[in-house]
Amino acid sequence: MSASVCTRPSWQSAVVGAEQTMDVQTTTVAVVIPTLNAAKMWPEFHRALAAQSLRTKRILVVDSSSVDGTPELVRAAGYEVISIPRANFNHGGTRQLAVDLLEDVEAIVFLTQDAVLANSESLLKLVASLKDRQVGAAYGRQLPRPGATPIEAHARLFNYPPAPQVRDLSSRNHLGFKSVFISNSFAAYRRDALVSVGGFPDDVIFGEDTITAAKLLKSGWKIAYVADSAAHHSHSYTCSQEFKRYFDIGVLHSREPWLLHEFGQTGSEGRRFVLSELSYLWPRYWWLIPSAFIRTLLKLLGYRLGRRERRLKSSTKRRLSMQPSFWP
């Protein structure tokens, strides 16, 4: 779903439902988890989900044709599961499929299979932020997984600080592109807010959460960062994976130019991250600084190639991307 910066998108005129308040004790909540071969991590993930104090109406797993017994484990846990062909998975489209199936709930929490809820109050505190009738979406704090590398840990500590925050459209004046930061690895949405902006885009390489956050802000909704609601979730990317991830980010920004036009460029945030990373690594992990420097260069190269993806052949883009199935 792409919007021209020269025309007014239909979702931009959506009106926030000012009368639709939400009581967390009576709110109907669903949890959605896209999965692919999640059997190895399922026991830990399921234990944390089953321990939640928040009572959920439905837990729906959308499985991309796993071959390791994931659907059987999900059914044994008493959750709903639907299977889709692996080739049909799309970060936005697959989640929107779940939204369309969950017409009987007021709030939808999205998790990924490797996001392990940190304590029994994680879901309750996240959904409680939606009691503010102007908050259309909220996301929780992501903590480094046990055993995370210093570089991996810093990325989570930088992007998910201990202070909570509520953002509206005016936040772009001082936060720039960071104002639309959100992560569907651990996020909750008012279903009516999500529907009011057209739901998740159904054909994006990734970043469906960023696009939707931007639409929510432009439609008058607010986004909450709930720092006391946490999940353990981080990745130890190889240098190659870092390159590919930033190639995909470049593709997203190339295909959705209105994001940068409306919310500002990402360069200043990138510089702030690099300086923060160097400060974090020195002097405790000084020997990792050369690796961090190489990763920064690869991220920059990947991003710039992604911004120019229209000049590349599909076969080349499949090799450069973390989402090879996205490309025809």
BAMAR-671264 format. One record per residue (C-alpha): chain; x, y, z. Coordinates in Angstrom, 1 decimal, padded with zeros to 4 digits. Each point is the difference from the previous one (the first is absolute). Layout:
N
@cadena A; c1 X; c2 Y; c3 Z
...
This chain:
328
@cadena A; c1 000.0; c2 000.0; c3 000.0
@cadena A; c1 001.7; c2 003.1; c3 -001.2
@cadena A; c1 -001.1; c2 003.6; c3 000.3
@cadena A; c1 001.1; c2 002.8; c3 -002.2
@cadena A; c1 001.3; c2 003.1; c3 001.8
@cadena A; c1 -002.0; c2 002.1; c3 -002.5
@cadena A; c1 -003.4; c2 -001.5; c3 000.8
@cadena A; c1 -002.0; c2 -000.4; c3 003.2
@cadena A; c1 -000.3; c2 -003.7; c3 000.8
@cadena A; c1 -003.5; c2 -001.2; c3 000.9
@cadena A; c1 001.2; c2 -001.2; c3 003.5
@cadena A; c1 001.2; c2 003.5; c3 000.8
@cadena A; c1 -003.6; c2 001.2; c3 000.5
@cadena A; c1 -000.8; c2 -002.7; c3 002.5
@cadena A; c1 -001.6; c2 001.2; c3 003.2
@cadena A; c1 001.1; c2 -001.2; c3 003.3
@cadena A; c1 -002.8; c2 -001.7; c3 002.0
@cadena A; c1 000.0; c2 002.4; c3 003.0
@cadena A; c1 -002.8; c2 -001.9; c3 001.8
@cadena A; c1 001.7; c2 -003.4; c3 -000.3
@cadena A; c1 001.7; c2 -000.3; c3 003.4
@cadena A; c1 001.5; c2 -003.3; c3 001.1
@cadena A; c1 000.0; c2 -001.7; c3 003.4
@cadena A; c1 002.8; c2 -002.5; c3 000.1
@cadena A; c1 -002.0; c2 -002.3; c3 002.3
@cadena A; c1 -002.8; c2 -000.4; c3 -002.5
@cadena A; c1 001.7; c2 000.5; c3 -003.3
@cadena A; c1 -000.1; c2 -002.9; c3 -002.4
@cadena A; c1 003.5; c2 -000.7; c3 -001.0
@cadena A; c1 001.6; c2 -002.3; c3 -002.6
@cadena A; c1 003.6; c2 -001.0; c3 -000.4
@cadena A; c1 001.4; c2 -000.7; c3 -003.5
@cadena A; c1 003.3; c2 -001.9; c3 -000.6
@cadena A; c1 001.3; c2 -000.6; c3 -003.5
@cadena A; c1 002.2; c2 -003.2; c3 000.1
@cadena A; c1 002.4; c2 -001.9; c3 -002.2
@cadena A; c1 001.7; c2 -003.1; c3 001.5
@cadena A; c1 -000.3; c2 001.3; c3 003.5
@cadena A; c1 000.0; c2 -003.4; c3 001.8
@cadena A; c1 003.5; c2 000.5; c3 001.6
@cadena A; c1 -001.0; c2 003.2; c3 001.7
@cadena A; c1 -003.6; c2 -000.8; c3 000.6
@cadena A; c1 000.3; c2 -001.4; c3 003.5
@cadena A; c1 001.6; c2 003.2; c3 001.4
@cadena A; c1 -002.3; c2 002.3; c3 -002.0
@cadena A; c1 -003.1; c2 -001.9; c3 001.1
@cadena A; c1 000.9; c2 -000.1; c3 003.6
@cadena A; c1 000.3; c2 003.8; c3 000.1
@cadena A; c1 -003.2; c2 000.5; c3 -001.9
@cadena A; c1 -002.0; c2 -002.5; c3 002.1
@cadena A; c1 001.2; c2 001.8; c3 003.2
@cadena A; c1 -001.6; c2 003.4; c3 -001.0
@cadena A; c1 -002.4; c2 001.5; c3 002.5
@cadena A; c1 -002.0; c2 001.6; c3 -002.9
@cadena A; c1 -002.9; c2 -002.2; c3 -001.1
@cadena A; c1 -000.1; c2 -000.1; c3 -003.8
@cadena A; c1 -003.0; c2 -001.0; c3 -002.1
@cadena A; c1 002.0; c2 -001.6; c3 -002.8
@cadena A; c1 003.5; c2 -001.0; c3 -000.8
@cadena A; c1 000.6; c2 -000.4; c3 -003.7
@cadena A; c1 003.1; c2 -001.5; c3 -001.6
@cadena A; c1 000.5; c2 000.6; c3 -003.8
@cadena A; c1 002.4; c2 -002.7; c3 -001.0
@cadena A; c1 002.0; c2 000.1; c3 -003.3
@cadena A; c1 -000.1; c2 -003.7; c3 -000.7
@cadena A; c1 002.5; c2 -001.1; c3 002.7
@cadena A; c1 001.5; c2 -003.4; c3 -000.3
@cadena A; c1 001.2; c2 -000.5; c3 003.6
@cadena A; c1 -003.3; c2 -000.7; c3 001.6
@cadena A; c1 -000.8; c2 003.7; c3 001.0
@cadena A; c1 -003.7; c2 -000.3; c3 -000.8
@cadena A; c1 -000.4; c2 -003.1; c3 002.1
@cadena A; c1 001.7; c2 001.8; c3 003.0
@cadena A; c1 -002.3; c2 003.0; c3 -000.4
@cadena A; c1 -003.1; c2 -002.2; c3 -000.1
@cadena A; c1 001.2; c2 -001.9; c3 003.0
@cadena A; c1 000.3; c2 003.3; c3 001.9
@cadena A; c1 -003.7; c2 000.7; c3 -000.8
@cadena A; c1 000.6; c2 002.8; c3 -002.4
@cadena A; c1 -001.5; c2 000.6; c3 -003.4
@cadena A; c1 002.3; c2 -000.6; c3 -003.1
@cadena A; c1 -000.5; c2 000.7; c3 -003.6
@cadena A; c1 002.6; c2 -001.0; c3 -002.6
@cadena A; c1 001.0; c2 001.9; c3 -003.1
@cadena A; c1 002.5; c2 -000.9; c3 -002.8
@cadena A; c1 003.5; c2 001.1; c3 000.9
@cadena A; c1 000.2; c2 001.9; c3 -003.3
@cadena A; c1 -003.1; c2 002.1; c3 001.0
@cadena A; c1 001.5; c2 001.4; c3 003.2
@cadena A; c1 000.3; c2 003.8; c3 000.0
@cadena A; c1 000.7; c2 002.0; c3 003.1
@cadena A; c1 -003.0; c2 002.3; c3 -000.5
@cadena A; c1 -002.4; c2 -002.3; c3 -001.9
@cadena A; c1 000.4; c2 -002.9; c3 002.3
@cadena A; c1 -000.8; c2 002.1; c3 003.1
@cadena A; c1 -002.9; c2 001.7; c3 -001.8
@cadena A; c1 -001.4; c2 -003.5; c3 -000.7
@cadena A; c1 -000.1; c2 -000.5; c3 003.8
@cadena A; c1 -001.6; c2 003.4; c3 000.5
@cadena A; c1 -002.8; c2 -000.8; c3 -002.5
@cadena A; c1 -000.6; c2 -003.3; c3 001.9
@cadena A; c1 -000.3; c2 001.7; c3 003.4
@cadena A; c1 -003.0; c2 002.2; c3 -000.4
@cadena A; c1 -001.3; c2 -000.9; c3 003.5
@cadena A; c1 002.8; c2 001.6; c3 002.0
@cadena A; c1 000.9; c2 003.6; c3 001.0
@cadena A; c1 003.7; c2 -000.3; c3 000.3
@cadena A; c1 002.6; c2 -002.1; c3 -001.8
@cadena A; c1 003.5; c2 -000.8; c3 001.3
@cadena A; c1 002.6; c2 -001.1; c3 -002.5
@cadena A; c1 003.0; c2 -002.1; c3 001.0
@cadena A; c1 002.7; c2 -001.8; c3 -001.9
@cadena A; c1 000.9; c2 -003.5; c3 000.9
@cadena A; c1 003.3; c2 001.0; c3 001.5
@cadena A; c1 -001.3; c2 002.8; c3 002.2
@cadena A; c1 -000.3; c2 -001.5; c3 003.5
@cadena A; c1 -002.1; c2 002.0; c3 002.4
@cadena A; c1 002.1; c2 001.2; c3 003.0
@cadena A; c1 -002.5; c2 -000.4; c3 002.8
@cadena A; c1 -003.7; c2 -000.9; c3 000.6
@cadena A; c1 -001.1; c2 003.7; c3 -000.2
@cadena A; c1 001.5; c2 000.7; c3 -003.4
@cadena A; c1 -003.2; c2 -000.3; c3 -002.0
@cadena A; c1 -002.1; c2 001.7; c3 002.6
@cadena A; c1 002.2; c2 003.1; c3 000.2
@cadena A; c1 000.2; c2 000.2; c3 -003.8
@cadena A; c1 -003.7; c2 -000.2; c3 -000.6
@cadena A; c1 -000.7; c2 002.4; c3 003.0
@cadena A; c1 001.6; c2 002.8; c3 -002.0
@cadena A; c1 -002.9; c2 -000.2; c3 -002.4
@cadena A; c1 -002.3; c2 001.2; c3 002.7
@cadena A; c1 000.9; c2 003.5; c3 -001.3
@cadena A; c1 -002.6; c2 000.4; c3 -002.7
@cadena A; c1 002.5; c2 001.8; c3 -002.2
@cadena A; c1 002.6; c2 -002.7; c3 000.0
@cadena A; c1 -000.4; c2 -002.1; c3 -003.1
@cadena A; c1 003.0; c2 -002.2; c3 000.5
@cadena A; c1 002.6; c2 -000.9; c3 002.6
@cadena A; c1 003.2; c2 -001.9; c3 000.1
@cadena A; c1 002.0; c2 -001.4; c3 002.8
@cadena A; c1 003.6; c2 000.0; c3 001.0
@cadena A; c1 002.3; c2 -002.6; c3 -001.6
@cadena A; c1 002.8; c2 -001.3; c3 002.2
@cadena A; c1 003.1; c2 -001.8; c3 -001.2
@cadena A; c1 -000.5; c2 -003.8; c3 000.0
@cadena A; c1 002.1; c2 -002.0; c3 002.5
@cadena A; c1 003.4; c2 -000.4; c3 -001.4
@cadena A; c1 -000.2; c2 002.9; c3 -002.4
@cadena A; c1 003.2; c2 001.4; c3 -001.4
@cadena A; c1 001.0; c2 003.6; c3 001.1
@cadena A; c1 -000.8; c2 001.3; c3 -003.5
@cadena A; c1 -003.3; c2 -001.7; c3 000.0
@cadena A; c1 -000.8; c2 001.2; c3 003.5
@cadena A; c1 000.8; c2 003.6; c3 -000.7
@cadena A; c1 -002.4; c2 000.1; c3 -003.0
@cadena A; c1 -002.8; c2 -000.9; c3 002.4
@cadena A; c1 001.1; c2 002.3; c3 002.8
@cadena A; c1 000.2; c2 002.9; c3 -002.5
@cadena A; c1 -003.3; c2 -000.5; c3 -001.7
@cadena A; c1 -002.0; c2 -001.0; c3 003.1
@cadena A; c1 001.0; c2 002.3; c3 002.9
@cadena A; c1 -001.4; c2 -000.2; c3 003.6
@cadena A; c1 -002.1; c2 003.1; c3 -000.3
@cadena A; c1 -003.6; c2 -000.3; c3 -001.4
@cadena A; c1 -001.3; c2 002.3; c3 -002.7
@cadena A; c1 -003.2; c2 001.0; c3 -001.8
@cadena A; c1 000.3; c2 001.5; c3 -003.5
@cadena A; c1 -002.3; c2 001.9; c3 -002.3
@cadena A; c1 000.5; c2 001.7; c3 -003.3
@cadena A; c1 001.7; c2 003.0; c3 001.5
@cadena A; c1 002.7; c2 -002.3; c3 001.3
@cadena A; c1 001.6; c2 -000.1; c3 -003.4
@cadena A; c1 001.1; c2 003.6; c3 000.5
@cadena A; c1 002.6; c2 -001.2; c3 002.6
@cadena A; c1 000.2; c2 -003.7; c3 -000.5
@cadena A; c1 000.0; c2 -000.1; c3 -003.8
@cadena A; c1 -000.2; c2 -003.5; c3 -001.4
@cadena A; c1 000.2; c2 -001.5; c3 003.5
@cadena A; c1 -003.5; c2 001.2; c3 000.5
@cadena A; c1 -001.4; c2 -002.9; c3 -002.1
@cadena A; c1 002.2; c2 -002.6; c3 001.7
@cadena A; c1 -001.9; c2 -003.1; c3 001.1
@cadena A; c1 000.5; c2 -003.8; c3 -000.1
@cadena A; c1 -002.5; c2 -002.7; c3 -000.8
@cadena A; c1 002.2; c2 -002.4; c3 001.9
@cadena A; c1 -001.8; c2 001.2; c3 003.0
@cadena A; c1 -002.8; c2 002.5; c3 -000.6
@cadena A; c1 -003.7; c2 000.6; c3 000.6
@cadena A; c1 -002.6; c2 001.8; c3 -002.1
@cadena A; c1 -003.5; c2 001.1; c3 000.5
@cadena A; c1 -001.7; c2 -001.9; c3 -002.8
@cadena A; c1 -002.2; c2 003.0; c3 -000.9
@cadena A; c1 003.0; c2 002.2; c3 -000.3
@cadena A; c1 001.7; c2 -002.5; c3 -002.2
@cadena A; c1 -003.0; c2 -000.4; c3 -002.2
@cadena A; c1 -000.5; c2 003.8; c3 -000.2
@cadena A; c1 003.4; c2 000.4; c3 -001.8
@cadena A; c1 -000.6; c2 -002.9; c3 -002.4
@cadena A; c1 001.8; c2 -002.7; c3 002.0
@cadena A; c1 003.5; c2 -001.2; c3 -000.7
@cadena A; c1 001.3; c2 000.3; c3 -003.6
@cadena A; c1 -000.2; c2 -003.4; c3 -001.7
@cadena A; c1 003.0; c2 000.2; c3 -002.3
@cadena A; c1 003.1; c2 001.4; c3 001.8
@cadena A; c1 003.4; c2 -001.5; c3 000.4
@cadena A; c1 -000.3; c2 000.8; c3 003.7
@cadena A; c1 -000.6; c2 003.1; c3 002.1
@cadena A; c1 -003.8; c2 -000.5; c3 000.0
@cadena A; c1 000.1; c2 001.2; c3 003.6
@cadena A; c1 001.8; c2 003.2; c3 -000.9
@cadena A; c1 -002.4; c2 000.8; c3 -002.9
@cadena A; c1 -003.0; c2 -000.6; c3 002.3
@cadena A; c1 001.4; c2 002.1; c3 002.8
@cadena A; c1 000.5; c2 002.9; c3 -002.4
@cadena A; c1 -003.6; c2 -000.3; c3 -001.2
@cadena A; c1 -001.3; c2 -000.1; c3 003.6
@cadena A; c1 001.9; c2 003.2; c3 000.9
@cadena A; c1 -001.2; c2 001.7; c3 -003.1
@cadena A; c1 -003.6; c2 -001.0; c3 000.8
@cadena A; c1 000.1; c2 001.5; c3 003.5
@cadena A; c1 000.8; c2 -003.1; c3 002.0
@cadena A; c1 002.9; c2 -000.2; c3 002.5
@cadena A; c1 002.6; c2 -002.7; c3 000.5
@cadena A; c1 001.2; c2 -001.1; c3 003.4
@cadena A; c1 003.3; c2 -001.5; c3 000.9
@cadena A; c1 -000.6; c2 -002.1; c3 003.2
@cadena A; c1 003.4; c2 -000.4; c3 001.6
@cadena A; c1 -001.3; c2 -002.1; c3 003.0
@cadena A; c1 -001.5; c2 -002.6; c3 -002.4
@cadena A; c1 002.9; c2 -002.1; c3 -001.2
@cadena A; c1 001.0; c2 -003.0; c3 -002.1
@cadena A; c1 003.4; c2 -001.6; c3 -000.6
@cadena A; c1 000.7; c2 000.4; c3 -003.7
@cadena A; c1 003.2; c2 000.6; c3 -001.9
@cadena A; c1 002.1; c2 -001.4; c3 -002.9
@cadena A; c1 003.6; c2 -000.7; c3 -000.4
@cadena A; c1 000.2; c2 000.9; c3 -003.7
@cadena A; c1 003.1; c2 -000.9; c3 -002.0
@cadena A; c1 001.6; c2 002.7; c3 -002.2
@cadena A; c1 -001.8; c2 -001.4; c3 -003.0
@cadena A; c1 -003.4; c2 000.1; c3 001.8
@cadena A; c1 000.7; c2 003.6; c3 001.1
@cadena A; c1 000.6; c2 000.9; c3 -003.6
@cadena A; c1 -003.2; c2 -001.7; c3 -001.2
@cadena A; c1 -002.1; c2 001.5; c3 002.7
@cadena A; c1 001.0; c2 003.5; c3 -000.9
@cadena A; c1 -000.4; c2 -000.8; c3 -003.7
@cadena A; c1 -003.6; c2 -000.8; c3 000.8
@cadena A; c1 -000.4; c2 003.3; c3 002.0
@cadena A; c1 001.3; c2 001.9; c3 -003.0
@cadena A; c1 -002.5; c2 -001.8; c3 -002.2
@cadena A; c1 -002.8; c2 001.0; c3 002.4
@cadena A; c1 001.0; c2 003.6; c3 000.0
@cadena A; c1 000.4; c2 000.0; c3 -003.8
@cadena A; c1 -003.5; c2 -001.4; c3 -000.5
@cadena A; c1 -001.6; c2 002.1; c3 002.7
@cadena A; c1 001.6; c2 003.4; c3 -000.5
@cadena A; c1 -002.8; c2 001.8; c3 001.8
@cadena A; c1 001.4; c2 -001.4; c3 003.3
@cadena A; c1 003.2; c2 002.0; c3 -000.3
@cadena A; c1 -001.7; c2 003.0; c3 -001.5
@cadena A; c1 -002.6; c2 000.2; c3 002.8
@cadena A; c1 002.2; c2 -001.1; c3 003.0
@cadena A; c1 003.6; c2 000.9; c3 -001.0
@cadena A; c1 003.2; c2 -001.7; c3 -001.0
@cadena A; c1 001.7; c2 -002.7; c3 002.1
@cadena A; c1 003.6; c2 001.2; c3 -000.2
@cadena A; c1 000.1; c2 001.9; c3 003.4
@cadena A; c1 -001.5; c2 -003.0; c3 001.8
@cadena A; c1 002.6; c2 -002.3; c3 -001.7
@cadena A; c1 002.8; c2 002.3; c3 001.2
@cadena A; c1 -001.4; c2 000.0; c3 003.5
@cadena A; c1 -000.1; c2 -003.8; c3 000.0
@cadena A; c1 003.6; c2 -000.3; c3 -001.1
@cadena A; c1 001.3; c2 002.4; c3 002.7
@cadena A; c1 -002.1; c2 -001.8; c3 002.6
@cadena A; c1 001.4; c2 -003.4; c3 -001.1
@cadena A; c1 003.6; c2 001.2; c3 000.2
@cadena A; c1 -000.6; c2 001.4; c3 003.4
@cadena A; c1 -001.6; c2 -003.3; c3 001.1
@cadena A; c1 002.8; c2 -002.1; c3 -001.3
@cadena A; c1 002.9; c2 002.1; c3 001.3
@cadena A; c1 001.7; c2 -000.9; c3 002.3
@cadena A; c1 -001.9; c2 -003.2; c3 001.0
@cadena A; c1 -000.1; c2 -001.7; c3 -003.4
@cadena A; c1 002.6; c2 002.0; c3 -001.9
@cadena A; c1 001.1; c2 -003.0; c3 -002.1
@cadena A; c1 -003.5; c2 000.0; c3 -001.7
@cadena A; c1 000.4; c2 003.6; c3 -001.3
@cadena A; c1 001.5; c2 -001.1; c3 -003.3
@cadena A; c1 -002.9; c2 -002.4; c3 -000.5
@cadena A; c1 -002.5; c2 002.7; c3 000.8
@cadena A; c1 001.8; c2 002.3; c3 -002.5
@cadena A; c1 -000.2; c2 -002.6; c3 -002.8
@cadena A; c1 -003.7; c2 -000.6; c3 000.8
@cadena A; c1 -000.7; c2 003.7; c3 -000.2
@cadena A; c1 001.6; c2 000.2; c3 -003.5
@cadena A; c1 -002.0; c2 -003.1; c3 -001.1
@cadena A; c1 -003.2; c2 001.5; c3 001.3
@cadena A; c1 000.7; c2 003.2; c3 -001.9
@cadena A; c1 000.8; c2 -001.9; c3 -003.2
@cadena A; c1 -003.0; c2 -002.2; c3 000.3
@cadena A; c1 -002.3; c2 002.9; c3 000.6
@cadena A; c1 001.3; c2 002.0; c3 -002.9
@cadena A; c1 -000.4; c2 -003.0; c3 -002.4
@cadena A; c1 -003.5; c2 -000.5; c3 001.3
@cadena A; c1 -000.9; c2 003.6; c3 -000.8
@cadena A; c1 001.1; c2 -000.7; c3 -003.6
@cadena A; c1 -001.6; c2 -003.4; c3 -000.2
@cadena A; c1 -002.0; c2 000.9; c3 -003.1
@cadena A; c1 003.3; c2 -000.1; c3 -002.0
@cadena A; c1 000.7; c2 -003.5; c3 001.1
@cadena A; c1 -001.1; c2 -003.3; c3 -001.5
@cadena A; c1 -002.4; c2 -002.1; c3 002.0
@cadena A; c1 002.5; c2 -002.8; c3 000.2
@cadena A; c1 002.5; c2 002.4; c3 001.5
@cadena A; c1 -002.6; c2 001.3; c3 002.5
@cadena A; c1 -000.8; c2 -003.5; c3 001.1
@cadena A; c1 003.7; c2 -000.5; c3 000.9
@cadena A; c1 000.3; c2 003.4; c3 001.8
@cadena A; c1 -003.3; c2 -000.3; c3 002.0
@cadena A; c1 -001.0; c2 -001.7; c3 003.3
@cadena A; c1 -003.3; c2 -000.6; c3 -001.7
@cadena A; c1 000.9; c2 -001.8; c3 -003.3
@cadena A; c1 -003.6; c2 -001.3; c3 -000.4
@cadena A; c1 -001.2; c2 003.6; c3 -000.3
@cadena A; c1 001.6; c2 000.4; c3 -003.4
@cadena A; c1 -001.7; c2 -001.4; c3 -003.1
